[in-house]
Amino acid sequence: MDSAHLVDLARDAQAPDPLSALTATAELARGLEQRQATLVGRARLDGVTWSQIAQALGVTKQAVHRRYGGDRLLGAH
C-alpha cells in the first residue's frame, strides 16, 4: 500500500458516517502494519540493531524481535 493511499484512508477515517470511518480505520491499520514491517526489514538490512528498532517503535527489544524476528520479515516487502 503506497503512502498516498494511506493518506486517503486517514482522511476517510474522519468520515461522519461511523461505519465508513471504521472501514477506513481498519484498512489504514492493516496498511500501517504492512508499512511498519517493511521498514523494520529495511532497517535490519541496513544494519540497524533490534534495540534501535525497538527504541524507534517505543517497545522492548524482546517485543520487536518476537514480532518481526526470524523468517517473519521475509514476507514484508
N, C-alpha and C positions, 0 to 999 in steps of 0.2 A: 504494500500500500504506500503510495507516494505522499509526500508532505502536503501537497495541495489538497488531496482528498481528506487527510487528517484535519486540515484547517476547515474544510467544508463541513465535516462531521461535528467539529467543535461548535461551529455556528448553528448547525441544525439541532444540537443538544439544547439550545436556548429556545426552541420552538414553544409556542404557547400550548400546543396540544401535548399533554404528558406522555401519551403513547408514542408519538413521533419523537419526542425528546428522548425517551427511554431507548427506543430503537437506535437512534443516533449515538447515544451514550454507550450502548453495548458494543456497537460496531467500532466506535472510537477506542474503547478499552482493548478490544482484540487487536486493532491496528497498532496501538501503542505498545502492547506486549510483543508483537512481532518486531516492531522497530527497535525496542529495547534489546531483545535477544540478538538481533543483527548487530547492534552497536557493541554489545558485550563480546560477540565473536570477533568483530573487527579490532576491538581493543586488545583482546588476547593475542591476535595475530601480530599486532604492533608491539607486543611485549609488555603490555600493561599487566600488573600483578592483580591477583584476586583481591588483595587488600585495597588496592587503589580503586578497583571497580566497586567494591563494597562501600567504600567511603563516598564515592560519587552517587551511589544509589541510596545511601543512608541506611544500610543494613549491615549485618555482620558478615565477615568473610565466609563463615560457615554457611550462612543463608544463601549468599550469592553462588557459592560453589555447589551447594546442593541443588539450586535451581538451574544453573547453567553449566555446571562442570561436566566433564567427560564427553560422551557422544551426543548429549542434548544440543550442542551448538551446531552439529553437522547439518541440521535442517533449518538453521536460522539464517538463510540468505535472502 
